[in-house]
């Protein structure tokens, strides 16, 4: 089954919100998010914020999942850094190669870039997909401060 990858649109909001609620309530994500954050993320994806992009995976006009990317620059590696912030595929479409297809898509869209993502170690299926696509585990501790 070949999935089409396209930018998010306002008409997708309801379905993306449903998927975000499931994704952020799962063990695959460390934080729970909130309706305000979810809507703000979608707003920024569809309103052409230069730092974030939102994508939808679909086949026969049925949405199979979504992804969000954040763009930055890595001084450590001296190149653009594309953070895969969210990648979610509905249960019934998992195992069909949609995630690998998307990773290949963004690697071609952003050549000579560094690609990063976070994944919970318990999410073995996702870890295996990422490793199969050439991603390595980094021994970093990440820290944050929120204002």
Buried (B, 14 or more C-beta within 10 A) or exposed (E): EEBEBEEBEEEBBEBBBEBBBEBBEEEBBEEEBEEEEBBEBBBBBBEEBEEBBBBBBBBEEEBBBBBBBBBEEEEEEEEBBBBBBBBBBBEEBBEBBBBEBBBEBBBEEBEEBBBBBEBEEEBEEBBEBBEEBEBEEEEEEEEEEEE
